[in-house]
Amino acid sequence: MSGDQDMKAGERHPCGEIEMVIDRVEGGYAILVTGDGDRVSWPIGELPPGAGPGMVVRVSIRVDAEGTGDLRKQVKGLLDDLLETST
C-alpha cells in the first residue's frame, strides 16, 4: 500500500477516502470489497491503469459544490415547470 502503511482495506481516511480490494471483474464492472465485506460495483474503465483483482485501491469522495448548485437549479426549473403546467 502507498501512503498510510497502517491503514487496512475498508478503513476510512480522515479526508473521505476508503481503501478497497478489487475482488474480481464481472462483465464491465470490478467488484470492490471493503474491510467490512461491503461490495461496490465499479466500472472497469474508471479503474486506474493496471489495476486488477487482488489489488488495493483508494476511493475518495468529496462534495462538488458547483455540481450541487447546478443540480438544484435543474430541479427548481423542473418543479417550476410542473407547478406552471398544473395551474
N, CA, C and O atoms as a MOPAC input file, in Angstrom:
PM7 MOZYME 1SCF
protein

 N      0.83900 1    -1.18300 1     0.00000 1
 C      0.00000 1     0.00000 1     0.00000 1
 C      0.87900 1     1.23900 1     0.00000 1
 O      1.93400 1     1.26600 1     0.63300 1
 N      0.43800 1     2.25000 1    -0.70800 1
 C      1.17400 1     3.50200 1    -0.67600 1
 C      0.56300 1     4.41400 1     0.36800 1
 O     -0.57800 1     4.20800 1     0.78300 1
 N      1.31100 1     5.42500 1     0.79800 1
 C      0.76300 1     6.39400 1     1.74400 1
 C      0.72300 1     5.85100 1     3.14500 1
 O      1.75500 1     5.47700 1     3.70100 1
 N     -0.46900 1     5.80300 1     3.72700 1
 C     -0.62400 1     5.36600 1     5.11200 1
 C     -0.45800 1     3.86100 1     5.20500 1
 O     -1.40200 1     3.11700 1     4.93900 1
 N      0.71900 1     3.40600 1     5.57700 1
 C      1.02600 1     1.97800 1     5.61900 1
 C      0.20900 1     1.22600 1     6.65800 1
 O      0.01700 1     0.01700 1     6.52500 1
 N     -0.28400 1     1.92000 1     7.70200 1
 C     -1.00800 1     1.22500 1     8.76200 1
 C     -2.50100 1     1.12700 1     8.51200 1
 O     -3.20800 1     0.54000 1     9.33200 1
 N     -3.01500 1     1.67600 1     7.41200 1
 C     -4.44100 1     1.55400 1     7.09600 1
 C     -4.72300 1     0.18000 1     6.50700 1
 O     -3.94800 1    -0.33400 1     5.70100 1
 N     -5.82700 1    -0.40000 1     6.91400 1
 C     -6.26000 1    -1.68700 1     6.37100 1
 C     -7.38200 1    -1.44200 1     5.38400 1
 O     -8.06200 1    -0.41800 1     5.45500 1
 N     -7.58500 1    -2.37900 1     4.45600 1
 C     -8.66200 1    -2.24400 1     3.47400 1
 C     -9.97300 1    -2.01000 1     4.20600 1
 O    -10.30300 1    -2.72100 1     5.15500 1
 N    -10.70600 1    -1.02200 1     3.76100 1
 C    -12.00400 1    -0.71000 1     4.35000 1
 C    -11.94500 1     0.36800 1     5.40700 1
 O    -12.98500 1     0.89700 1     5.80100 1
 N    -10.73300 1     0.71500 1     5.88800 1
 C    -10.65100 1     1.77600 1     6.88200 1
 C    -10.88500 1     3.12200 1     6.21200 1
 O    -10.49900 1     3.33700 1     5.06300 1
 N    -11.51300 1     4.00500 1     6.93600 1
 C    -11.82300 1     5.31400 1     6.38500 1
 C    -10.70400 1     6.30000 1     6.70500 1
 O    -10.26400 1     6.42600 1     7.84800 1
 N    -10.27000 1     6.97500 1     5.68500 1
 C     -9.25000 1     8.00300 1     5.79900 1
 C     -9.93800 1     9.27200 1     6.26900 1
 O    -11.09600 1     9.49100 1     5.91500 1
 N     -9.28000 1    10.11500 1     7.04700 1
 C     -9.93500 1    11.33300 1     7.53600 1
 C    -10.39100 1    12.29000 1     6.43100 1
 O    -11.19900 1    13.18200 1     6.69100 1
 N     -9.90200 1    12.12600 1     5.23500 1
 C    -10.26000 1    13.03800 1     4.13300 1
 C    -11.30500 1    12.43500 1     3.20900 1
 O    -11.31900 1    12.76900 1     2.02400 1
 N    -12.17600 1    11.56400 1     3.69200 1
 C    -13.21500 1    10.98200 1     2.85200 1
 C    -12.68200 1     9.94700 1     1.89100 1
 O    -13.19200 1     9.81100 1     0.77900 1
 N    -11.68000 1     9.22800 1     2.29500 1
 C    -11.05200 1     8.22400 1     1.43700 1
 C    -11.18000 1     6.85100 1     2.09700 1
 O    -11.07000 1     6.73100 1     3.31800 1
 N    -11.40900 1     5.83100 1     1.29700 1
 C    -11.52000 1     4.47500 1     1.82200 1
 C    -10.70700 1     3.54300 1     0.92900 1
 O    -10.69100 1     3.68900 1    -0.29300 1
 N    -10.03600 1     2.58900 1     1.55800 1
 C     -9.30900 1     1.58400 1     0.79500 1
 C    -10.21400 1     0.38400 1     0.56500 1
 O    -10.93700 1    -0.05400 1     1.46000 1
 N    -10.15700 1    -0.13600 1    -0.65400 1
 C    -10.96000 1    -1.28800 1    -1.02500 1
 C    -10.07700 1    -2.23800 1    -1.81800 1
 O     -9.08300 1    -1.82800 1    -2.41800 1
 N    -10.45000 1    -3.50600 1    -1.81400 1
 C     -9.73200 1    -4.52700 1    -2.57200 1
 C    -10.55600 1    -4.88200 1    -3.80300 1
 O    -11.76800 1    -5.08200 1    -3.71600 1
 N     -9.88500 1    -4.95600 1    -4.94700 1
 C    -10.56700 1    -5.41000 1    -6.15300 1
 C    -10.69000 1    -6.92300 1    -6.03600 1
 O     -9.69500 1    -7.64300 1    -6.12100 1
 N    -11.90800 1    -7.39700 1    -5.84300 1
 C    -12.15200 1    -8.83000 1    -5.65100 1
 C    -12.12800 1    -9.57300 1    -6.97700 1
 O    -11.45400 1   -10.59400 1    -7.11700 1
 N    -12.87400 1    -9.05000 1    -7.95200 1
 C    -12.98900 1    -9.73200 1    -9.24400 1
 C    -13.60200 1    -8.77700 1   -10.25400 1
 O    -14.02300 1    -7.67300 1    -9.91100 1
 N    -13.64400 1    -9.21600 1   -11.49400 1
 C    -14.28600 1    -8.45300 1   -12.55600 1
 C    -15.45400 1    -9.28400 1   -13.07000 1
 O    -15.29900 1   -10.46900 1   -13.36600 1
 N    -16.62200 1    -8.65800 1   -13.17600 1
 C    -17.82900 1    -9.30200 1   -13.70800 1
 C    -18.39900 1    -8.38500 1   -14.77800 1
 O    -18.78600 1    -7.25100 1   -14.49800 1
 N    -18.44700 1    -8.88500 1   -15.99800 1
 C    -18.93900 1    -8.04100 1   -17.08400 1
 C    -18.03000 1    -6.83000 1   -17.20500 1
 O    -16.81000 1    -6.97500 1   -17.28300 1
 N    -18.59700 1    -5.66700 1   -17.22000 1
 C    -17.81500 1    -4.44700 1   -17.32600 1
 C    -17.53200 1    -3.78600 1   -15.99000 1
 O    -17.17400 1    -2.60900 1   -15.93900 1
 N    -17.69300 1    -4.54300 1   -14.89800 1
 C    -17.54100 1    -3.96900 1   -13.56900 1
 C    -16.53800 1    -4.72700 1   -12.71900 1
 O    -16.44600 1    -5.95300 1   -12.77900 1
 N    -15.78400 1    -3.96700 1   -11.92300 1
 C    -14.92500 1    -4.55800 1   -10.90600 1
 C    -15.73600 1    -4.59200 1    -9.61800 1
 O    -16.44500 1    -3.63700 1    -9.30100 1
 N    -15.63300 1    -5.67500 1    -8.88700 1
 C    -16.30100 1    -5.77200 1    -7.58800 1
 C    -15.26700 1    -5.40700 1    -6.53200 1
 O    -14.30200 1    -6.13800 1    -6.30800 1
 N    -15.48800 1    -4.25500 1    -5.88200 1
 C    -14.59300 1    -3.77400 1    -4.83800 1
 C    -15.16700 1    -4.16900 1    -3.49200 1
 O    -16.37900 1    -4.10900 1    -3.28900 1
 N    -14.29800 1    -4.57600 1    -2.56300 1
 C    -14.74800 1    -5.03800 1    -1.25400 1
 C    -14.03900 1    -4.24000 1    -0.16200 1
 O    -12.82200 1    -4.05900 1    -0.19000 1
 N    -14.83300 1    -3.76900 1     0.80100 1
 C    -14.27200 1    -3.05500 1     1.94900 1
 C    -13.81700 1    -4.06500 1     2.99200 1
 O    -14.08600 1    -5.26000 1     2.87000 1
 N    -13.13300 1    -3.58100 1     4.00900 1
 C    -12.71300 1    -4.43200 1     5.12100 1
 C    -13.89400 1    -5.02300 1     5.87100 1
 O    -13.76200 1    -6.06300 1     6.51500 1
 N    -15.05900 1    -4.36400 1     5.79300 1
 C    -16.28100 1    -4.86000 1     6.44500 1
 C    -17.03200 1    -5.86300 1     5.58600 1
 O    -18.03700 1    -6.42700 1     6.01700 1
 N    -16.54100 1    -6.08700 1     4.35900 1
 C    -17.21000 1    -7.03600 1     3.46300 1
 C    -18.25500 1    -6.41100 1     2.56000 1
 O    -18.87700 1    -7.10600 1     1.75800 1
 N    -18.45700 1    -5.08200 1     2.68300 1
 C    -19.40300 1    -4.42600 1     1.77900 1
 C    -18.83700 1    -4.45500 1     0.36500 1
 O    -17.62500 1    -4.35700 1     0.17300 1
 N    -19.71900 1    -4.59000 1    -0.62700 1
 C    -19.28800 1    -4.69100 1    -2.01200 1
 C    -19.82400 1    -3.50900 1    -2.81800 1
 O    -20.94000 1    -3.03700 1    -2.60100 1
 N    -18.99500 1    -3.04800 1    -3.75400 1
 C    -19.36000 1    -1.94600 1    -4.64400 1
 C    -19.00500 1    -2.36300 1    -6.05900 1
 O    -17.90600 1    -2.86000 1    -6.30600 1
 N    -19.92600 1    -2.16600 1    -6.98800 1
 C    -19.63400 1    -2.39700 1    -8.41000 1
 C    -19.07300 1    -1.10600 1    -8.97800 1
 O    -19.67700 1    -0.04200 1    -8.83400 1
 N    -17.91100 1    -1.19900 1    -9.62700 1
 C    -17.22100 1    -0.02500 1   -10.14900 1
 C    -16.90900 1    -0.26300 1   -11.62300 1
 O    -16.36000 1    -1.31200 1   -11.95900 1
 N    -17.23900 1     0.66900 1   -12.51000 1
 C    -16.94000 1     0.46700 1   -13.93500 1
 C    -15.43800 1     0.24500 1   -14.15000 1
 O    -14.62000 1     1.02700 1   -13.66600 1
 N    -15.07900 1    -0.81400 1   -14.87000 1
 C    -13.65400 1    -1.12500 1   -15.03300 1
 C    -12.91900 1    -0.01900 1   -15.78800 1
 O    -11.71500 1     0.16000 1   -15.60300 1
 N    -13.61900 1     0.71100 1   -16.62300 1
 C    -12.99000 1     1.81300 1   -17.33200 1
 C    -12.60100 1     2.97100 1   -16.43000 1
 O    -11.83300 1     3.84500 1   -16.83600 1
 N    -13.12600 1     2.98500 1   -15.20600 1
 C    -12.81900 1     4.04900 1   -14.24900 1
 C    -11.74700 1     3.63200 1   -13.24700 1
 O    -11.39900 1     4.40800 1   -12.35800 1
 N    -11.22000 1     2.41400 1   -13.38200 1
 C    -10.12700 1     1.97100 1   -12.50200 1
 C     -8.80600 1     2.57500 1   -12.98300 1
 O     -8.66800 1     2.90800 1   -14.16000 1
 N     -7.84600 1     2.71500 1   -12.08500 1
 C     -6.52600 1     3.18900 1   -12.50800 1
 C     -5.89400 1     2.18800 1   -13.48200 1
 O     -6.16700 1     0.99100 1   -13.39800 1
 N     -5.06000 1     2.66400 1   -14.39600 1
 C     -4.38700 1     1.75500 1   -15.33300 1
 C     -3.61000 1     0.67300 1   -14.58400 1
 O     -2.90500 1     0.96000 1   -13.61600 1
 N     -3.74400 1    -0.55900 1   -15.03500 1
 C     -3.02100 1    -1.67300 1   -14.43600 1
 C     -3.67300 1    -2.28300 1   -13.21100 1
 O     -3.18400 1    -3.28700 1   -12.69300 1
 N     -4.76700 1    -1.70300 1   -12.73400 1
 C     -5.44400 1    -2.23800 1   -11.54100 1
 C     -6.17900 1    -3.52000 1   -11.89900 1
 O     -6.78200 1    -3.62000 1   -12.96800 1
 N     -6.12700 1    -4.49600 1   -11.00500 1
 C     -6.79800 1    -5.75700 1   -11.25100 1
 C     -7.08700 1    -6.49900 1    -9.96400 1
 O     -6.75600 1    -6.01100 1    -8.88300 1
 N     -7.70200 1    -7.67700 1   -10.06000 1
 C     -8.06500 1    -8.45400 1    -8.88100 1
 C     -6.88700 1    -8.63400 1    -7.91500 1
 O     -5.75400 1    -8.89200 1    -8.32000 1
 N     -7.20100 1    -8.48800 1    -6.63000 1
 C     -6.20600 1    -8.64600 1    -5.58200 1
 C     -5.47300 1    -7.36200 1    -5.23000 1
 O     -4.68700 1    -7.33900 1    -4.28300 1
 N     -5.71600 1    -6.30400 1    -5.97400 1
 C     -5.03300 1    -5.03200 1    -5.70600 1
 C     -5.89100 1    -4.14900 1    -4.80000 1
 O     -7.12000 1    -4.19400 1    -4.84100 1
 N     -5.21000 1    -3.35100 1    -3.98600 1
 C     -5.87800 1    -2.39500 1    -3.11200 1
 C     -5.95800 1    -1.06500 1    -3.84700 1
 O     -4.97000 1    -0.59700 1    -4.41300 1
 N     -7.13500 1    -0.46500 1    -3.83500 1
 C     -7.33300 1     0.85000 1    -4.43100 1
 C     -7.90500 1     1.78100 1    -3.37400 1
 O     -8.55100 1     1.33900 1    -2.42400 1
 N     -7.66500 1     3.05300 1    -3.54600 1
 C     -8.23300 1     4.06000 1    -2.65500 1
 C     -9.31000 1     4.81300 1    -3.41300 1
 O     -9.08400 1     5.30900 1    -4.51700 1
 N    -10.46900 1     4.88900 1    -2.81000 1
 C    -11.60100 1     5.59300 1    -3.39700 1
 C    -11.86600 1     6.80200 1    -2.51000 1
 O    -12.02800 1     6.66700 1    -1.29700 1
 N    -11.91000 1     7.98200 1    -3.11900 1
 C    -12.18000 1     9.17900 1    -2.33200 1
 C    -13.52100 1     9.77000 1    -2.74800 1
 O    -14.00800 1     9.56000 1    -3.85900 1
 N    -14.08600 1    10.50200 1    -1.83000 1
 C    -15.37300 1    11.13100 1    -2.07200 1
 C    -15.29900 1    12.55100 1    -1.52700 1
 O    -14.72100 1    12.80900 1    -0.47000 1
 N    -15.89800 1    13.45500 1    -2.27800 1
 C    -15.92100 1    14.85000 1    -1.84500 1
 C    -17.21200 1    15.48700 1    -2.34600 1
 O    -17.85100 1    14.97900 1    -3.26600 1
 N    -17.57800 1    16.57800 1    -1.74300 1
 C    -18.75300 1    17.32200 1    -2.16200 1
 C    -18.35300 1    18.20000 1    -3.34400 1
 O    -17.32800 1    18.88000 1    -3.30900 1
 N    -19.16300 1    18.17600 1    -4.37400 1
 C    -18.95500 1    19.01400 1    -5.55300 1
 C    -19.95000 1    20.17100 1    -5.45000 1
 O    -21.10500 1    20.04100 1    -5.85600 1
 N    -19.49600 1    21.30300 1    -4.90500 1
 C    -20.38100 1    22.44600 1    -4.67000 1
 C    -20.97300 1    22.97100 1    -5.97500 1
 O    -22.15600 1    23.30800 1    -6.02500 1
 N    -20.16700 1    23.04200 1    -7.02400 1
 C    -20.66500 1    23.54300 1    -8.31100 1
 C    -21.71200 1    22.59400 1    -8.88500 1
 O    -22.75700 1    23.03600 1    -9.36200 1
 N    -21.43300 1    21.28500 1    -8.84000 1
 C    -22.39000 1    20.29200 1    -9.33300 1
 C    -23.68000 1    20.31100 1    -8.52800 1
 O    -24.76500 1    20.14200 1    -9.08400 1
 N    -23.56300 1    20.51700 1    -7.21500 1
 C    -24.74800 1    20.59100 1    -6.35700 1
 C    -25.59600 1    21.79900 1    -6.72000 1
 O    -26.82100 1    21.70700 1    -6.80000 1
 N    -24.93900 1    22.92900 1    -6.93900 1
 C    -25.66800 1    24.13700 1    -7.33400 1
 C    -26.37800 1    23.95600 1    -8.66600 1
 O    -27.52800 1    24.36500 1    -8.82800 1
 N    -25.67800 1    23.33200 1    -9.62900 1
 C    -26.28600 1    23.07800 1   -10.93600 1
 C    -27.49900 1    22.15500 1   -10.80900 1
 O    -28.53100 1    22.38600 1   -11.44000 1
 N    -27.36700 1    21.11200 1    -9.99200 1
 C    -28.47100 1    20.17800 1    -9.79700 1
 C    -29.67100 1    20.87500 1    -9.15800 1
 O    -30.81100 1    20.65500 1    -9.56500 1
 N    -29.41100 1    21.71300 1    -8.15900 1
 C    -30.51000 1    22.44300 1    -7.50500 1
 C    -31.24300 1    23.34400 1    -8.48800 1
 O    -32.47000 1    23.43300 1    -8.45900 1
 N    -30.49000 1    24.01700 1    -9.36300 1
 C    -31.12700 1    24.86800 1   -10.37400 1
 C    -31.97700 1    24.03600 1   -11.32100 1
 O    -33.08400 1    24.43100 1   -11.68600 1
 N    -31.45000 1    22.87800 1   -11.71600 1
 C    -32.19300 1    21.99800 1   -12.62300 1
 C    -33.48800 1    21.51200 1   -11.97100 1
 O    -34.54600 1    21.53100 1   -12.60000 1
 N    -33.40600 1    21.08100 1   -10.72000 1
 C    -34.58800 1    20.58300 1   -10.01300 1
 C    -35.59800 1    21.71300 1    -9.81500 1
 O    -36.80000 1    21.51400 1    -9.99100 1
 N    -35.10500 1    22.90100 1    -9.44700 1
 C    -36.01000 1    24.04200 1    -9.28400 1
 C    -36.72200 1    24.34100 1   -10.60100 1
 O    -37.92100 1    24.62300 1   -10.60600 1
 N    -35.99600 1    24.28100 1   -11.71600 1
 C    -36.60400 1    24.51500 1   -13.02500 1
 C    -37.68200 1    23.49500 1   -13.33000 1
 O    -38.74500 1    23.84700 1   -13.84200 1
 N    -37.41700 1    22.22800 1   -13.01700 1
 C    -38.41600 1    21.17600 1   -13.24200 1
 C    -39.65300 1    21.38800 1   -12.37700 1
 O    -40.78400 1    21.25300 1   -12.84300 1
 N    -39.41700 1    21.72400 1   -11.09900 1
 C    -40.55600 1    21.97600 1   -10.20400 1
 C    -41.36200 1    23.18100 1   -10.66500 1
 O    -42.59200 1    23.15600 1   -10.64700 1
 N    -40.67000 1    24.23200 1   -11.07700 1
 C    -41.38300 1    25.41300 1   -11.58200 1
 C    -42.22200 1    25.05600 1   -12.80900 1
 O    -43.35800 1    25.50900 1   -12.94600 1
 N    -41.64300 1    24.22500 1   -13.71600 1
 C    -42.38800 1    23.78800 1   -14.90300 1
 C    -43.62700 1    22.99000 1   -14.51200 1
 O    -44.70600 1    23.19000 1   -15.07100 1
 N    -43.46800 1    22.08800 1   -13.55300 1
 C    -44.61000 1    21.27700 1   -13.10200 1
 C    -45.69900 1    22.13200 1   -12.48700 1
 O    -46.88100 1    21.94600 1   -12.77900 1
 N    -45.31000 1    23.06200 1   -11.64400 1
 C    -46.29400 1    23.91600 1   -10.98500 1
 C    -46.97700 1    24.82600 1   -11.99700 1
 O    -48.16500 1    25.12000 1   -11.86300 1
 N    -46.24600 1    25.26900 1   -12.99500 1
 C    -46.78400 1    26.13300 1   -14.02800 1
 C    -47.81400 1    25.40100 1   -14.89500 1
 O    -48.83700 1    25.97600 1   -15.26700 1
 N    -47.54200 1    24.14200 1   -15.21200 1
 C    -48.45100 1    23.38300 1   -16.07000 1
 C    -49.63500 1    22.81900 1   -15.30200 1
 O    -50.64900 1    22.46200 1   -15.90200 1
 N    -49.52000 1    22.73600 1   -13.98700 1
 C    -50.63500 1    22.16800 1   -13.22300 1
 C    -51.64900 1    23.21500 1   -12.79000 1
 O    -52.68800 1    22.87000 1   -12.22700 1
 N    -51.36700 1    24.47300 1   -13.04000 1
 C    -52.32900 1    25.52200 1   -12.62300 1
 C    -53.11000 1    26.05400 1   -13.79600 1
 O    -53.95500 1    26.93300 1   -13.62700 1

